[in-house]
């Protein structure tokens, strides 16, 4: 089975159909490859880099673009075990990235430099989830409020 690394066309179309002028948060769940899977011809192909090495290269090389569009990481955690869900599901990284608008996120992912540098992410990731969320302000005292 192939993991989810990049959005399907219909998923990206659904993202773009939502309002673009409001702040968004993106929940990221990432499972890394043991070894980075760079394509033939990429400068890092065959260097024995781990998925974590490649993901860190992705973060390091795209940080200026993320910052330029107004993005910031608002939460990061290290997944330990799945309490509810498939017993064999595991994630190596979990974080929430916030953008001032969906348009800012779209500006980042369509930036020509980003589109080249995202190859580090593609080499790093075995499976992932990227879930767009609308911030709701202050949470209530109970779950779901």
Secondary structure, DSSP 8 states (H G I E B T S, - for coil): -----S--HHHHHHHHHS-SSS-EEEEEEEEE-SB----TTSTTTTS--BHHHHHHHHHHHHHHHHHHTT-EEEEEE-----SSS-TT---SEEEEEEES-HHHHHHHHH-HHHHHHTHHHHHHEEEEEEEEE---SS--SSTT-
